[in-house]
Amino acid sequence: MRRVAIAVAAAALGCVLAAALAWSGLPRHAAATATAPVWTEVAWPFPIDQWGKGKAFRCKAADCGAEVSLYLRAKIGFCNCTTGVADDEDLDRMGDLVLVGDVAPLGAGRPINIAWMKGRSRAYALNARNPPGKTAISVVFNERCDMIAATAVLGHDRPAATEPSVIEFLNGDRVMRWAEITLGL
């Protein structure tokens, strides 16, 4: 009788734990391993140019798999008001890759959405003599005639693995609040 009571109690506890995991929205295997990238704001490391100072963030290797530096700048009135960031040529022209040196595209770009804004993303290899990383991701998105250029510098050669984390951060409250204030929305 005691064994039956213990088995029933263990089964009930298992059901309660399974229900708690299901309610949390996490897959069962993710409960112990789920980690989210931690982005820390750092000082803008570049000299001031015609676009001014931007925002800089860093994600440590422990949180992102490799060191990732992300640079954001608004470019007011620079975007095509009608078509936005329509193709890779627009992305290359409007982006901020000049901050990180000589680059070579690793393939075609793709359309992205950042909140209500549309844009493009593309990965590049860094070719400078002393590059700040191995690869970069350029993300440019616009609100009417104004745009935001985001440049992520990665300490590895797998930009496709990091791009979702960068896009998620750009879609987050922290960046969106900054974008709304900076673009005057």
C-alpha positions in Angstrom: 0.0 0.0 0.0 2.8 2.4 0.9 4.5 1.7 -2.5 1.3 2.6 -4.3 1.0 5.8 -2.4 4.6 6.7 -3.2 4.1 5.9 -6.9 0.9 8.0 -7.0 2.7 10.9 -5.3 5.7 10.7 -7.7 3.3 10.6 -10.7 1.4 13.6 -9.4 4.7 15.5 -8.9 5.8 14.6 -12.4 2.5 15.9 -13.8 2.9 19.2 -11.8 6.4 19.7 -13.2 5.4 18.9 -16.7 2.5 21.4 -16.4 4.8 24.0 -15.1 7.2 23.6 -18.0 4.4 23.7 -20.5 3.0 26.9 -18.8 6.4 28.5 -19.0 6.4 28.2 -22.8 9.8 26.5 -22.9 10.4 23.1 -24.4 11.1 20.5 -21.7 14.8 20.2 -22.7 15.3 24.0 -22.7 14.5 24.5 -19.0 18.1 23.7 -17.9 19.9 25.1 -20.9 18.1 28.2 -22.0 20.3 31.2 -22.2 19.7 34.5 -23.9 22.4 36.8 -25.2 23.3 39.6 -22.8 24.0 42.9 -24.6 25.9 45.5 -22.6 26.1 49.1 -23.8 29.7 50.3 -24.3 31.3 53.6 -25.4 31.1 54.5 -29.1 34.6 53.6 -30.3 34.7 55.5 -33.6 35.6 59.2 -34.4 32.6 61.5 -35.1 31.7 61.9 -38.8 28.8 63.3 -40.7 26.4 60.8 -39.0 27.5 61.6 -35.5 27.9 59.2 -32.6 25.8 56.1 -32.4 25.1 53.4 -29.9 27.5 50.5 -29.3 26.8 47.2 -27.6 28.8 44.1 -26.8 27.8 40.5 -26.2 30.5 38.4 -24.6 31.6 35.1 -26.0 30.1 33.3 -23.0 26.6 34.6 -24.0 26.9 34.7 -27.8 29.3 31.9 -28.6 31.9 34.4 -29.6 32.5 38.1 -29.0 30.0 40.3 -30.9 30.1 44.1 -31.1 27.1 45.9 -32.5 27.1 49.5 -33.7 23.8 51.4 -34.4 23.4 54.8 -36.0 20.5 56.8 -37.3 20.8 58.4 -40.7 18.1 61.0 -41.0 16.9 61.8 -44.5 19.3 59.4 -46.2 16.9 56.6 -47.2 14.9 56.5 -50.4 11.5 57.6 -49.1 9.6 55.5 -51.7 11.5 52.2 -51.9 13.4 52.0 -48.6 16.2 49.5 -48.6 15.1 47.6 -51.7 18.2 45.6 -52.7 21.8 44.7 -51.8 23.1 47.8 -53.6 21.0 50.0 -51.3 22.1 48.0 -48.2 25.8 48.4 -49.2 25.4 52.1 -49.9 23.4 52.9 -46.7 25.1 50.6 -44.2 28.0 51.5 -41.9 30.6 48.9 -43.0 33.0 51.8 -43.6 33.4 51.7 -39.8 35.0 48.3 -39.8 37.2 48.4 -43.0 37.4 46.5 -46.2 34.7 43.8 -46.6 33.5 41.2 -49.1 29.9 39.9 -49.3 29.5 36.3 -48.3 26.3 36.0 -50.4 23.1 37.7 -51.2 21.3 39.8 -48.6 17.7 39.1 -47.4 14.7 41.2 -46.4 14.1 41.6 -42.7 11.6 43.2 -40.4 12.5 45.2 -37.4 9.3 46.0 -35.5 7.1 47.9 -38.1 10.1 48.8 -40.3 11.4 46.9 -43.3 15.0 46.5 -44.4 17.8 44.1 -45.4 20.5 42.1 -43.8 23.7 40.7 -45.4 26.9 38.9 -44.1 30.4 40.0 -45.0 34.0 38.7 -44.5 36.3 41.3 -43.0 39.4 41.8 -45.2 41.3 44.6 -43.5 44.9 44.1 -42.3 43.9 44.2 -38.6 40.2 43.5 -38.7 38.1 43.9 -35.6 36.7 40.5 -36.1 36.3 37.7 -38.7 32.9 38.6 -40.2 30.3 41.3 -40.0 26.5 41.5 -40.5 25.0 44.7 -41.9 21.4 45.4 -41.1 19.7 48.5 -42.5 16.0 49.3 -41.9 14.0 52.4 -42.4 11.0 54.5 -41.3 10.0 56.6 -44.3 13.1 58.7 -45.3 15.0 57.9 -42.2 17.0 54.8 -41.5 19.0 53.0 -38.9 22.3 51.2 -39.9 23.3 48.4 -37.6 26.7 46.7 -38.0 27.6 43.6 -36.0 31.2 42.5 -35.9 31.7 38.8 -35.1 34.7 37.0 -33.7 33.9 33.9 -35.8 33.1 33.0 -39.4 29.5 31.8 -38.9 27.3 34.9 -39.3 24.2 32.9 -40.0 24.4 31.5 -36.5 24.5 34.9 -34.9 22.1 36.9 -37.1 18.9 35.7 -35.3 20.3 37.0 -32.0 21.2 40.4 -33.6 17.8 40.7 -35.2 16.1 39.8 -31.9 18.1 42.4 -30.1 17.2 45.1 -32.7 13.6 44.2 -32.3 13.8 44.6 -28.5 12.4 47.4 -26.3 15.9 48.9 -25.7 16.7 49.5 -29.4 13.1 50.4 -30.3 12.9 53.1 -27.6 16.2 54.6 -28.8 15.0 54.4 -32.5 11.7 56.1 -31.7 13.4 59.0 -29.8 16.2 59.3 -32.4 13.9 59.2 -35.4 11.4 61.5 -33.7 8.5 59.1 -33.7 
